[in-house]
Amino acid sequence: MSFWEYANPRKFMETTDNLVGPAFVLAGVCLAVGLIWGFFFTPDDFRQGSTVKIIYIHVPAAMMAINIWAMMLVTSLVWLIRRHHVSALAAKAAAPVGVTMTLIALFTGAVWGQPMWGTWWEWDPRLTSFLILFLFYLGYMALWSAIEDPDTAADLTAILCMVGSVFAILSRYAVNFWNQGLHQGASLSLDKEENISNVFWLPLLVSIAGFFLLFIALVFLRTRSEIRLRRIHALEMKERMA
Amino acid sequence: MPDLGKYAFEVILAYGGSFLALVALVALSVIQARRSKRRLEETERRRGNG
C-alpha cells in the first residue's frame, strides 16, 4: 500500500474518521496531566519564582507554532509538486491552529517577560521573528480567503508559506545567530547539557505531547471540514451548470 | 491551589488566556465540522432528489 493513497480524499476521510475522537481524548488526557502536574505539583524556581509554571504552556505552544509552519511547508510542497488537493487543504486547515499557538506563545512570553525582564516586549531577535511569523500566519489565512479559485489560492499560499519559512527558522534559531537578545536558549535540546531540571522537564514533556496530539486532532477535524466544503463547492457548481 | 506568591496574577493570566484561546479554537473547529457535514448531507440529498 502506498502512502500517497491517503492523498485520495475518500481514503483520507475513511482513515481519519476513527482517529479524530481518540486523538482528542489522548490530547485531553496529556494536557490535563501535564498542566495539572506542572501547575500544582512542581516547585517554584529559585530565580523565576512561580512564573516558571508558565513554561508548561509557553514552550509547547512556541514549539508547535514553528513546527506547524514546517508541516504547512511540507504539505504545500507536496501540493506544488504532486497536486494532491488533500495536502493543500491540510495546510489550510493547520493555519488557524498555528496562529493560535503563535498567539499563545507571544502572550505567555509577554506575561512572563514583564516580571522577569521588566518589560512586556523587547525587539529581541527571537521575539521579533516570532511576531513576523504570527503576521505571516495571518497573511496566509487572509490570502486563502481572498482568492476564489481554490487551486490558485493553494498555489499562491504555498509560495507565501515558502517565504514565511525563513521566519519560522529564524524563530527557532535566532538565539543562536544573535547573542544580543534577551531571550534565553532552548529549554529542550538534543545535546547532553542539562538545560532544565527533571522536576520541570517531565511535566513539560507530557504537556508537549498534549499540544502535539491536540494539533493532530484539530488538523484531522479541520481538514475533513475543508474536504467537505470542497465537495459542496463542486456539487453546487455542477447544479449551476446543469 | 498552590501558593503562587507575588507572581500569582501573571501565572493565572497566562494560564487563563491560553485556556480561553484553546477552548475557542476547539469549539470553532467542532462547529465548523458539524456545519460542513450538515451542509454536505443537505446538498447530496438535494442532488439525489433533483
Chai-1 contact restraints between the chains, C-beta under 6 A:
chainA,res_idxA,chainB,res_idxB,connection_type,confidence,min_distance_angstrom,max_distance_angstrom,comment,restraint_id
A,F40,B,P2,contact,1.0,0.0,6.0,A-B,restraint_1
A,G49,B,G5,contact,1.0,0.0,6.0,A-B,restraint_2
A,G49,B,Y7,contact,1.0,0.0,6.0,A-B,restraint_3
A,S50,B,L4,contact,1.0,0.0,6.0,A-B,restraint_4
A,S50,B,G5,contact,1.0,0.0,6.0,A-B,restraint_5
A,S50,B,Y7,contact,1.0,0.0,6.0,A-B,restraint_6
A,S50,B,V11,contact,1.0,0.0,6.0,A-B,restraint_7
A,T51,B,Y7,contact,1.0,0.0,6.0,A-B,restraint_8
A,T51,B,E10,contact,1.0,0.0,6.0,A-B,restraint_9
A,K53,B,V11,contact,1.0,0.0,6.0,A-B,restraint_10
A,I54,B,A14,contact,1.0,0.0,6.0,A-B,restraint_11
A,I57,B,S18,contact,1.0,0.0,6.0,A-B,restraint_12
A,T100,B,A21,contact,1.0,0.0,6.0,A-B,restraint_13
A,T100,B,L25,contact,1.0,0.0,6.0,A-B,restraint_14
A,I104,B,S18,contact,1.0,0.0,6.0,A-B,restraint_15
A,I104,B,A21,contact,1.0,0.0,6.0,A-B,restraint_16
A,F107,B,G17,contact,1.0,0.0,6.0,A-B,restraint_17
A,T108,B,A14,contact,1.0,0.0,6.0,A-B,restraint_18
A,V111,B,E10,contact,1.0,0.0,6.0,A-B,restraint_19
A,V111,B,L13,contact,1.0,0.0,6.0,A-B,restraint_20
A,V111,B,A14,contact,1.0,0.0,6.0,A-B,restraint_21
A,P115,B,Y7,contact,1.0,0.0,6.0,A-B,restraint_22
A,P115,B,E10,contact,1.0,0.0,6.0,A-B,restraint_23
A,L218,B,S29,contact,1.0,0.0,6.0,A-B,restraint_24
A,L221,B,S29,contact,1.0,0.0,6.0,A-B,restraint_25
A,L221,B,A33,contact,1.0,0.0,6.0,A-B,restraint_26
A,R222,B,S29,contact,1.0,0.0,6.0,A-B,restraint_27
A,S225,B,Q32,contact,1.0,0.0,6.0,A-B,restraint_28
A,S225,B,A33,contact,1.0,0.0,6.0,A-B,restraint_29
A,S225,B,S36,contact,1.0,0.0,6.0,A-B,restraint_30
A,R228,B,S36,contact,1.0,0.0,6.0,A-B,restraint_31
A,R228,B,L40,contact,1.0,0.0,6.0,A-B,restraint_32
A,L229,B,S36,contact,1.0,0.0,6.0,A-B,restraint_33
A,R231,B,L40,contact,1.0,0.0,6.0,A-B,restraint_34
A,I232,B,R39,contact,1.0,0.0,6.0,A-B,restraint_35
A,I232,B,L40,contact,1.0,0.0,6.0,A-B,restraint_36
A,I232,B,T43,contact,1.0,0.0,6.0,A-B,restraint_37
A,L235,B,T43,contact,1.0,0.0,6.0,A-B,restraint_38
